[in-house]
Amino acid sequence: MGNEYILKKDNVRNLIKFIAAFEGKTLTRLKVDINHKYDKTDSLENLTNKLRNGTIKVNELLEVFDVLGYNVVIKKK
């Protein structure tokens, strides 16, 4: 099944940074790839602020994981 990570409210930022590094991407490269794939123009600072403040939207989170090559799976506890 591959690597599995548990996403919690307080670990979103660190988990994204960890997975990005594991996949050989910096957050800067990740944001460039997201902007390219989804035809966006927002900045890295915008993404990092949302991650730090916990205000990232679900669709933005799905875009991040899509670009990193991960599926988001919801599983009962």
N, C-alpha and C positions, 0 to 999 in steps of 0.2 A: 504493500500500500504506500510505501515511501515515507517521507518524513511527515510527522504530524505535530502541530503546534496548537496549544490552547490559547485562544484569544480572550483576554479579559480586559475589562474597562481600563485598568491601571497599567497594562503592558502593551498597548497598541503601538505606541511610538517605538519602544525598544524592540518589539517583535519585528516591526517593519524594517528597522535599521539592521537587525540581526540577519533576517532573511535576505535583504538586499546585499549585504556583505557576503553572505554564503553563496549567493548567485553571482558574485563578482561585480556588483553595481554599487556605485556611490548614490547617495540620495539625489545629487545633482543629475547624474545620468538617468536615474529612475524618473525624475520629473521631466527631463527632456523627452524620454521615451513615451511617457504618458501624454505629454502635450502633442507629440507627433501622432500617436495612434488615435487619440480622441479629439484631435483638432482643437486644442485648447491653447491659451496663451498666458495662463496664470504662472506665478513665480514659485521658485523653490521656497522662498520665505513664506509665501502663503501656505504651502503644504506643511512646512515645519511648524508654523504657528498653530495650524489646525491640529496637528499631532500633539503638540505641547499642551494646548488648551483643552484637548478632548472634544473638539467641535467638528471633526471630520464627518462628512455625511456617508451613509452606507454606500451609495453609488460611487463615491470617490474611493472608498476603501476597496470596493470590488475592482475598480480600475487599477489600483495599485497592485493588488494581488494578481490580476490578469496579466499585467505587464511583467510581473515577476515569474509568471508561469505556474501559478498556484490556483487551485479551486478552493472556494470557500464552502465548507460542508457544515450543515447544522445537524447535530446529533444529540439525541436525548441523553441526559446524565445517567 
